[in-house]
Amino acid sequence: IQPVMYQGRTISFLQFSPTKDRLGFYYESSNYGNAEDTSLAIMDIATKNIKTVYTGSYHTSRWEWNDQDYVSVYYNCGTCCMYVRLINTDTGLQEREYHNEAYENECIAPALKN
């Protein structure tokens, strides 16, 4: 099996948009080859145009579609700490950033039981 590549680098976390007309994926965008920068690209299936809408550090975690025009990118900010960036896939602009308290509560809860 051959890996799927973009700009000569393996892509990961591929997900179709809710209407299946866009495909999003992570790729390593660092020029140093040490996975310092992770970028999220969105491809329009019909036109094959690809736009990078997010670039972050090695703290970048998962991402998901919120709806057809927005994605949430999660990134680690320490032990039991996760932030979320809401990004408009048409403009590439970050429209909101917030602390993911649900993740923190899930992470801390098991420690409190001991």
N, C-alpha and C positions, 0 to 999 in steps of 0.2 A: 504494500500500500504506500503510495506516495503522499507526502504531506501537501496540504494546500498552501500556496505561497502568495505573498503580496510584497512587492518591492524587494524580492529576494529573501524574504523572511517568512517563517512559518506563522500562520494565523491561528487564533484560538477563540473560544467562546462565541462561535457562530450562532446567530439567532435571526430568524425571520421576523419582520414586523407583523403586527396583528393582521394586516390585510395581505401579507405575503408578497408585497411588491418592493420591499427593501430588505437588504441583508446587512446586518451589523457584525463586526468582528474586531477583536483585539489583534494588534501586531506590535512587535518590538520596534520602536522608532529611534532608539539610541544608535548613534553612529559608532559607539565604542564596543558594541557586541556583548555588553554585560547586563542587559535587561534593566538598565536604569530608567528607561522611559518606555511606557506602555501607552499606545494610542488606540482610540476607538474610531473606526472608519465605518461609514454607512454607504452602501452601494445601492443605487437605483437599478433594479433588475432590468427594466425596459431599456434604459439608455446606457447602462454599464458605467455611468459616472460614479466616482468614488470621492467622498469628502471626509476628511478627518475632522471630527467634532470635539474630540477631547484628547489631551496628552497629559499624562501624570507620571509620577515616580513609581518606584517599586512598591510603594504603599497601596497602589491601585489594586482593588479586589475585583469583585464581579460587577456585572452590569445587567440591566433588563429594560425591556420596552415598557413604558407606562401606557402609551397609546401610540397611534400612528406617527405622531410628530414629536414625541418626547421620550428620552431615555433617562434612567437613573444610573449613575456610576457611583459605586461604593468604594471608599478607601479607608484604610486602617489609620487610626491616629493614636495607637497605643493599646495596651492590654484592655480588653473589653471596651474598646472605643471605636466607633465606626461613624464616618460622615457620609452624606449622600449629596451628590451634585445633580440637579435637575437640568438637563441640557436639551435645548430645542434643536432637533435634527435638521431643520431647514436652514436656520441661521448659524448654527454651531455655537450659539451663545449660552452661557450658563445663566439660567434665570433664577436659580435658587440653590442655596446650600444649607443643609441642616444636620443636626446631630441625630443619629438613629438611636433613640432611647430604647426601643424595643430590643435591639441587638444587645445593648448594654445590660438590660434586665435579664435576658436569657443567659448571658454569659456569667453574670454575678450570682444569679439564683442558685445554681448548684453549689457554689462555695459557701453560701449561707446555710445550706442544709447540714453541713458537716460540723 
